[in-house]
Every structure is written in structure tokens, then in C-alpha cells.
Amino acid sequence: MENLVRKAEALAERYGVSYYEIRITRVTASHLSIRNGQLDELSLNAEMGIGVRAFNGAWGFSSANDMTRAEEAIKTAMKIAKLSRGDSRIHLGDPVRERAEIKVRKPFTDIEVEDKLTLVKEIDSLLEGERIVSRETAYGDGLKEQLYFNSLGSEIETVVPRVRVGFSVTARENGEMQTYWRYFGGTAGWELVEDIDFPHWAELVKEKALSLLHARSPPSGEFEIIMDPELTGVFIHEALGHAVEADSVKNGDSILAGKLGERIAVEGLTVVDDPTLPGKYGSYVYDDEGIRGKRVEIIRDGVLVNYLNDRETSALLGLEPNGHGRAQGYAYQPLVRMSNTYVEPGSWSLEEMLEEVKNGLYMAGDKGGQVDTASGTFTFGATEGYIIENGEIKDMVRDVAMSGSILEVLRNIRAVGKELRVEFPGYCGKGQVVPVDDGGPHLLTRALVGGLR
């Protein structure tokens, strides 16, 4: 380590590099999946590598998956930075020296692979049933140990465990097919798995898939809608979260560029991104630029008050860095990314919200979608929906989607629920994939509704 530091210092002086940072990462991971009773994947992997960024008004980057090539990676990154010489600035700040570990009660590295295989087989058997024509179960865990140091004198060692398990079924009847799923995950150990009531959730997933077979098609047009906590999370992550990532703002791809300090939503709406939430799937202590992750209020009482940023965008926009520079792994450069994004709870019960709706829909779950942060428009599918008539939940609808203008939907919010749920672990793709979580309470707003088919 000391030799590597001295080598980096000497190379930085030779190539005239003003700043550099080095990440040495080791990941120990296991993945198991089973489909219709047949083992689809069983892999146990350990990987170690080095990623180097050097800054000289522009970034140079190099990586290696063989530590005997570490000096070569450092030299290459610095040569690229010298050749790329630009006029950008970055936040520097004070050096940090710390060891930060997210502790768990029961390390999954102590669990035998036979026990993990037994788990996925047991879940698979729970998913069997009449009219269930396909079932899948997946389990994954990974322990990321990272040593970060930079030319400021920072030395940060982090240890972050993550585990995720999920399953899905597809039901079929009279030529109609419907799929339903459920995922669990967090920065936790095997205790997360032990706390899940798999028989309960397996029955729920099967029941939902079978119910959707007989659901009707949704109406189309503009309606009052109540989003459940999962759909609230997807909406706020996809439609708002990506628009407040400061690299989108810098590149002119965000409808929220230049709107700091402006009211963009109703009073009473507060939106947060927080990598410090204990146990959540998107949590971490330090980002991949050696900046401590911070709770960031994005919208406070309806006013846009902050962007998510990294070293470069914080310097460009004159903002405090808030620890949102994340990389998929050592072979990737950090980008501005979300962590755990959610809407803070309000004061409404679901029953009070329903009473406000004469003709609308209750929409639940995430079925994917699209967002254009530059134009500020979006379309998301929900896994299930229900007609609301005169304050009562009626028929189930399937393949239902909501769409509209991000800002209009934020301004049309009439009620914010009081029960917060941030428990929808997943992966966010932006050229790279990083673990995230999202959620919120129920939200009552207006949006365009239609079918996915």
C-alpha cells in the first residue's frame, strides 16, 4: 500500500496531475436461481481489482483486474488526464481517514452454499400451484470491501454487505397470462432472509397472479389516482430523481435545470434521498469519490432545494458535495446516482384519501416504464389497479399505466399519506447498475391513465 502511494505521488508529479484517487475493491458474491424446479444458476465468485481516476481539468481513468498491473493502471490514468487536459473544476476538501463497516447480525459469508440452495428450492416448491405455469426464484449476496485513497491524503476503508431474494410466478388460463413478483433486500446479513415469511408471500404472489387473469382492462383518460408506496417510490425515483442528478442538469438533460429555489410541487411535499438509512438496499457510508453519503432534501415543502451531486458537479454548480458519486465496480468511473429515494409522510390515512375520490383508480406496484427528464414526461406501468367509485375500491384492472408531465403531477398532489414504506430494493441502470431503494407513503394526485397493451 505504501509503495503504491509513493508510486502514485511520483507519477502525478511526472505527468503534472493535480488530483488523483484510487479504489482497490474486493467483492465476494454468490448467486443462485431456480426456474420451474431446475437449477438455473449457482455461482460463487471473488473478484479484486483497481480503478484509478486522475484529474487535470478533465478525467483520465484506467482499471485492472490484476493487482500486479496496479502501477500500470495508475500510469495510464495519469497519461490520459495529461492528454485530455481541460478546464473543469472539482471539489477537493479536507482529507478523510476512517474505517466504516456496515455491521450485520449474521454474516451470509458464514452460511454454507448448501443452505442457500435449500432456501431457493423451498421457495420454488411454495410457488407451485394450479394454473401456475412458470415460477422463478433468485437469491444473491455480495460483500464489497473497498480501500480508497486520494492525493489529498484520504484513506477510507469501507465494508458493505448486500443481500436480495425474490420470486415470481406466471399464471395462465384460457390463453391469458399474468405475472406477479416480490423482492426483498438490504444492506444486511442472513438475518434478513430468516425474518421473511416466505409461505405468506408465496401465497400472496400466486393469488395476485391468478386474480389478474380475471381483471378487466383499465379505463383511459385523466383520473384522480392513489399511488401505493411502491408506485410512489418508482415515480419519485424515475420521474424526479433522475432529473435532479446534477450531471443531467449540467448536460442540459433535465427539466429542473436552473430551478433551485423554485416551487415545483405542492406545499407539504418533501422528497429525500438518503444513503444513511439503516439496512436499506441503497445505503452506504462513503461514496466512490471518498465523500461521506448525506441525507439530501431534494424538495422541501414543495420547493426544489438541492440536486444530487459529485465532486465535479458540486464545484460547477457551487453546491456542497453530498456523496452521490457511485460506480458499479472498480472498472467503472463514478457517476451521480441516487441511493434510497422517498417521499416523506404526511398526515392522511388511506381511508381519508379514498373518501376524496369519486371516480378514479388505486394503482399499486411497479411494472416498469420510461421517463424523459429533458421534456419532463413519463409513463409507468403498475402491477395491479382497482377502480375507485364514490370512495370505495371496486373492480381490479390489469396492465394499467399512468403517464403525464412530472411537474403537473407534482403540483396536482392533493394528499400525502402518513404511513412510510421504503422497502422496494432494486437496481438502477444508467450505463452502470447500482443498488437502490425507494418508497414513500400513499399519494393522491391526477394523471393520465391507460392500458399497457
Secondary structure, 3 states (H helix, E strand, C coil): CHHHHHHHHHHHHHHCCCEEEEEEEEEEEEEEEEECCEEEEEEEEEEEEEEEEEECCCEEEEEECCHHHHHHHHHHHHHHHHHCCCCCCCCCCCCCEEEEECCCCCCHHHCCHHHHHHHHHHHHHHCCCCCEEEEEEEEEEEEEEEEEEECCCCEEEEEEEEEEEEEEEEEEECCEEEEEEEEEEECCCCHHHHCCCHHHHHHHHHHHHHHHHCCECCCCEEEEEEECHHHHHHHHHHHHHHHHEHHHHHCCCCCCCCCCCCECCCCCCCEEECCCCCCCCCCCCECCCCCECCCEEEEECCEECCCECCHHHHHHHCCCCCCCEECCCCCCCCEECCCEEEECCCCECHHHHHHHCCEEEEEECCCCEEEECCCCEEEEEECEEEEEECCEEEEEECCEEEEEEHHHHHHCCCEEECCCEECCCEEEECCCEEEEEEEECCEEEEEEEEECC
